[in-house]
Amino acid sequence: MTVITALHINLRGNAREALEFYQSVFGGELVAFPYGDTESGQGPTQSEQIAWGEVSTPGGFRVMAYDIQDSLPYNAGENAFYSAL
């Protein structure tokens, strides 16, 4: 059995920029879903922000990122990332 993990980065308003940077460095495919395309209940100010995004390469590199909802507290130094399976 193979277990694939990914770093998941929690950001405030710049997840798309981060994902585009990782894609420019590592290549691969970028997939991103903005809050405006989901039924997440976020307000219009977050409609273009990322509810879920990922860059992955055929070689196995994978990083995920999203913009924390405006309704949640955010401190860049706390819970900035986690490992996802």
Order of alpha helices (4+ residues) and beta strands (2+ residues): beta-alpha-beta-beta-beta-beta
